[in-house]
């Protein structure tokens, strides 16, 4: 474990997150709620802490307030071994007036601060991915190899290969790397014997000196997958680490929706109930959930909910959710609220709650939504894309933006 003590982990806070709108309208992607009580950034942070990687920086820039607040309130680590989980916000300096221009540029801009910790290695993670991976095994396997760069990889099908960096390997070393290949002939040439494709997970471990040299030598390169890794292949061996477990890049509304509902399965791909590897998050002091006259099937009900006479199927009901009598929620994600006001809402506003006789199907209801009685969110016309003052529909999935108030009787 002493070797891991000189590893610095950088979790990238992501860009503008436009493909995850409207969930990223007021927050960055890693700050989006997940599983009813977590944030997406809790996944990589928890993976680090379980691996003994306890020097963690979270780099933030766009819509960073919610993410910064969550990290500061959730990960207070005070000991005598130099452990920390800290936010590193983009900054302008006399030497650099630019904000982060990409993944590689973000790391380049903080390298001078990392030197103070005298690290031997830098682990780079994304803040908006869902996976179960032993990062300790990943880092130690890199240390035991002769290469100075290791890229975590996973197998994907052809239809998904166009959205990732795809590589060819020989005896564990990467010989070719193509970012988001589109050409059919090129895709054919990159296929593995099993007809699948080896995709980069956007997870890297570098020897610190190698990372420092690459970022200085290729000073105009701003992205790891598109520029730094292909450039490194021309200069030195780069190793591939094959990850066989679950991994999902939460980049779109559909991937976010499906990854959440995966948790409602009897045997989900991500285990929330492991006593040895819990997912850490903000420790809240909420009352037990109160359910009266409800029917609940294959669903997760989080802390502090107040639900009367509702039918809930294959759904996630987030913290402090209030759901009225006669409502039906199916195949949906209700993120809950940051506070209670259902007994005394502000003047002119509905309560932060789902009212009576509401029907919700295949939807994502963001935090703090105020939904009146007899509202139907069911996408009756099977619209693929749509937007009005109350809802967005993307890829056929209804999204209610954060703190939206939907009047009684509304139909979609």
Order of alpha helices (4+ residues) and beta strands (2+ residues): beta-beta-beta-alpha-beta-alpha-beta-alpha-beta-beta-alpha-beta-alpha-beta-beta-alpha-beta-alpha-alpha-beta-beta-alpha-beta-beta-beta-beta-beta-beta-beta-beta-beta-beta-beta-beta-beta-beta-beta-beta-beta
